[in-house]
């Protein structure tokens, strides 16, 4: 579902007005004409901005005593600006949050305990997703939508190569065999089977969960050992040396964009990604693009889970906590607001809103919806929000594997190095 030209123009005008970054809008939270003033910030693209602005206007029409000042930016800019505002004690009244920000902001006293506001309804939100916004027993953030990991692949090339397409029960061994066959087939035109998963902490987590382990324990310690990580990186190294996955020079060019992945550069036939962002592969791969589940463990245990694509939270220092909670409730629970927002932030976490929205989805949103539907009732609950320090450890994870892929360290040496740094970062 895409915004029309008018909405897109509005969003672009907003970008120019706001300079594409978050700006201070009166830290006292005062509104005009005696109204209550709230600042609301988020990251996203023009389509999300246009829809969000329309929902804000609807809220203000229903609540003429509340005036909402909005701003948005791209994710990296947003994240940096929000961190600066939060450190300066000037966090927005209502803000969009990433999974990896929750613990850090909650334990730093930046977020409001939303559980103290009973008018903010959570009964229709999936309980497993809801728990990911809880830190030390308090509900600091509420999930907006959900996503899950996927293997995005060129189904046309898979068929030409004579390789069976993935299904819900394929294992990691099945995946590895498929990558070998794809890389060896002339039909794939010299492409590798997949991006090397060794550099991805996200894929490693799914691999761990399919083996009954976890990235972190409930008390925020590492949930795996150097032996586990060594085994994973040895497996990835073997596949890389066989030519089943891309070489180091392909992996180290990745910058977080879909376009700069091996699949996005047409150097591989498949890639690991999250479901909604995989829409970026569509104009590159074409009609053959499909989404497959991640492999399961040998005993059939799935490692993937529904992850909140983002959250809404409120500032602990807001001058108007009741109104901030009221606005968040509207964004998550109002049916008219849900219809306007659609799947612009992902498939809604609110069960009732999701059922209303799904039949109206168009384009790649329909693909994501169908992909997620097959997992209903099959996946384990998501883990709690990662502990403070995880964001930097993602970088450490990729960096240490780069040393392995360039043969500067053995998998064992890199794994032990990572464990040492991770424990220091987590203060274990």
N, C-alpha and C positions, 0 to 999 in steps of 0.2 A: 504494500500500500504506500503510495508516494504522494507527497504534497503537490498541489497544483501550482501553476506558475505564480499565482498571487502569493501563496504562502512562501514559496521559495524566495520571491522578491523581498517579502517581509523579513525573512531570516537573514538575507544578505544585507539588508539595510541595518538590521540589528548588529551584524558583525562590524559594519562601519561605525555605527554609533558607539558600540562598546569597545571598539579597537581590538576585537578578537580576544580580549583578556578580561579577567575579573577585576572590577574596579570598586573602590570603596564608595559606598552610597550612603554615607551618614551613619556613623557607628552607633548613634544613640537610638536607632530603630524608629525614629519619629516619622510620621506620615504627614501628608499635606492636609490642611483644613481640619485638623483635629483627629484625623484618622490614625489607626494603628499602622505603623509602617514595618514591613518585613522585607528582608533581602533574601532572594532565592537564587542560587547559582548551580550550574550543572555543566558537564562537558557533552559535546555531541556535534552532529553535523547540521546543516541548514534545515533539513527535513524535520529532525527532532526539535529544533528551535521553533520552527513555525507551529508545530502541533502543541508544543509546550506553551507558547505564548497564547494560543487560542484557549487552552485550558485555564491559564492564569486569568484571562479576561472573563471567562465563565465564572470562576470563583469570585472575582471582584464584583460581578453583577449580583451574585447571590449574597455577598457579604460586603455591602457598600461602606462598612465601617473599617475595612481593611484595604490597605494599599500595598501592592507587592512590586518591588523593584527587582528586575531580573538581569542576569548576565550569564554568558556561557563562553566556552572556548574549546579548542582541541584538547585532548586528554593530557598531553605532556605539559602544556602551558597551564591548564587548569590545576593539575596536581601541584606544580611548583608554586603557583600563586596562592592556592589554598593553604599550603604548608606555611608560607610566609604570613598570611593573615592569621592563621591559628597560633603561630608562635608569638605574634604581636597582640594576642588577645582580642582580635577583631574578626573572628570567624563569622560567616553569614548566618542569619537566623535559621534558614533551612538550606541544606546542601546535599548534593549528590555525592555518594561515597563509593569507593572501590573496596572490594573484599579485603584487600591487604592494608587498608587504612584503618579499619574498624578498631582493632586491638590497640594500635598505637595512639589513636585519637581518644579512645575511651579511657585508657589508663593514664593519659596525660591531662584528664579533666576538661577536655575540649567539648565533649558531646553530652547532651542532655539525656537523662534517664527517661525514655519515652514510656516506660512501664508505669510511671506515676500519673499518666494521663489516660484515665479509663475511657474517655470519649474517642480515643484513637483506637479504632476497631482492628483486631487482628484475627478474628475467628475464621475468616475465609482464606487466610494465608497458610500455605503448606507448613506444617509444624516443623519438619526437618529444615526447611529453608529459614523459617523464623528463628530457629535456634542459632543460626550462624551470625546473627546480629547481637547475640548475648555475650557479655563479658563480665566475669565475676558475678554471675547471677542477675545482671541487670540488662534490660533491652535497650541498647544504645542506638540501634539502627534497624530499619525495617527493609526487607528485600523487595525490590521493585519488580524484578522479572527473573527468569531462570534461563540458563544455557547449559550445554554439556559438550564435552570434547567429541571430535569426530575425525575420521580419516576421509579427507576430501580426495576424490580420485577421478581420473578420466576413464569412465566406463567403456567408452568406445575402444580405447587402446587395450584395455584389459581383455575385451572380447576378441579383438584381432589377435592378441597374443595367446588366446586359448586358455587363459587363467580364470578359474571360477571366481565369480564376484563374491565379496564378503557377505557374511550373514551374522546373526546374533550370537552364534555359538563358536565362531572361529577363535582359535587360540593364538598365543604369541608365536608358537611354532608354525602354525598355519600362515600367519602373517609373514614370517621370515621366509618360508618356502615360496610364497607368492612374490615377494620382492626379488628373490633369486631368479625366478622364471621370467618376470617382467624385464629385468635388466638384461637377461640373456637373449630375449626374443628380438628378432629383426623388426617385428611389428611396432615396437615402441620407439623406433627411429633413433636409437642410441641414447635414450634417456635411462636414468637410473630408476629403480623401483620406487624409492622414497627418499625424503629428507632423512638424514641421520638423526634418530631420536635421542642420541646420547647427550645432546646439548640442552635438552628441555627438561626442566624440573617438573613441569606439568605432566609430561608423559611418564617420567620416572615415578611420580606419585600414583598414577593409574596402574602402572606395572606393579608397584608395591602393594597397593590395595587388592589387586587380583591374586596376590600371594598371602593375603591375610594380615599385612602390615600397614603402616601408615607413615606419612611424612613427619607428623608430630603426634605426641601423646596428649592426653587430656590435660596434663600438667605442664604443657608447652615445652617438652623436651623432644629431642630427636627420636623418631619412632623406628629408626633403622640403624644398622651398624655399618662399619667400613666394609665388612664382608658383603653385605647386601649391595652396596654401591659398586664395589669391585666387580661383583658378578654381573651387574647391569652393564657397566662400561666395558667389560670383557666381551659380553655378548654383542654390543653395538660395534666394538672394534673388529670383531670377527666378520660381521656383515659388511663393514666398510672395506675391509681388506679383500673380501670376496667380490666387491663391486656391486653388491645388492643395494646399497644406499650411497648417497652422494659423498664425494671426497671432502676433505677439510676446507678447501678453498671455496666450496659452495656454501657450506654451513656458516663460515665466518663472515660471509657477506650479508647475512640476514640482519635486518634492522627493525623488526617488529611489524613491518607492513606486509600485506598479502602479496603485493606485486614483487617484492624482493625475496620471496621464498624460492626454492628450487622449482616447485610446481608453477609458481607465478612467472618464473623465467623460462619455463618449458624445458627444464633440465631433469625433472623427475615426473613420474606418472601419478604420484600421490603425495600427500602431505598431512601432517597432524595439525589441527587447528580447533578453535571453538566453532560451534555451529553457525551462529549468526554472522560473524565476520567472514566466514567462508563464502559469503555472497560475492566477495571481491574476486574470487576465482572465476565466476560465471562469464564475464566478458573475455577472459583469457582462454579458458578451456573450451567454452562453448556449451552446446546442448548435452554433451557427454558427461558433464559434471554431476557426480552423485556424492552422497554422504553415507559413510558406513560407520558402524559402531567400532569402538576400540576393542582389541582382542580381550578375551577373558582368560582366566587362569586355567591350568590343566584340569582342575576339578569343576570348571564351569563358573567360578566366582567372577562376577564383573567388577572391574576396578573403577569404572567411571561413575559419575554422580551428577545430579543436577546442582549446579553452582549458581548462586545469585549473580546475575550479570552486573548488578549495582544495587545500592541502597539509598534510602533517604534518611537523613539524620538532622538534628537541630543543635544549635549552639547552646552549651551550658550557660553562657552569659547572655542569651537573648533576653531582652526586656519584656518579651511577650510570649512566654512558653505555651500558654493555652492556645493562642492564635496560631503559633507555629505547628503545634500538634494537630490543630483543626485543619490546617492546610495540607499537612502530610496525609491525614485521613482522607481528605477529598481526592488527592492525587492517586491514592491506592484503592479506594473503595467506591468512589462515585461512578455509576455506570455510564453516564454521559461523558465524563472525563475519560473513562477507559476506552470508549468508542473513538474518541478523538485521538488519543495517544496510540491506539492500536498496538503494534509490536515494535514501535520505534525504539524502545529500550529492551526489547527481547520479548519472549512469550510471558505474559503477565503471571506473577506469582500468586495473585489472588484467584482462587479457584472459580468463583462466580464470574469475575470479569473475563477470565480466560475463556470460559465457555461461550460468553457473548462475542468475544473478539475473534476466536478461531474461524468460524464460518465466513468471516468477511475478509480474511487475509488474501493477499494477492502476491504474485511473483515469487521471489525466493523466500518470503515469509511463509508461504505455503509449504515449501520444501522443508524448512526448519521445523514447522509444526508437525508435519508427517514424520520427520525423523525422530522428534521427541516422543511422539505418541506411542511408538513401539516399545518405549522403556517404562511406560506407566506400570507401577507396581513391581518392577524388576530390580531397581537400583537401591543400594543402601543409602541411608541418610548422608548428607554432606558432612565433612569434618567441620569443627569450629573454625572461626576466622583465624588465619595464621598468626603466630605470635609476633610481637614487635621484633624487627630485624630480618624477617623473611624476605622483604622486598630486596634488600641488598644481597641476601643469600642467593636469590635467583641469578644475579649477575655473577656471583662467585661460582655457582654451579656451571654456568656456560663457559666461564673463563677457564676453570680447571679442566673441563672436557676438551677445550681447545688445545690444551697442552698434551692431552692424550692423542687427539686426532692428528696433531703435527709430530707425534712420536717424541715429544720432549720429556714426557713422563709416562710411566706405565699406569694402567688402570688402578693398580694397588696403591702406587705412590700418590696419584691424584685423589683417590678416594680418602686416604688417610689425611691428606692435606685439607680436603674439604671438611671432614669431620672435626678437625682441630679448629679451623676457622669458624665453623658453624657453632661449636660449643662456646667459643669466645664471644661471638656475636649475640648468642642467646643467654650469655652469662651463666652457663651451666657449670 
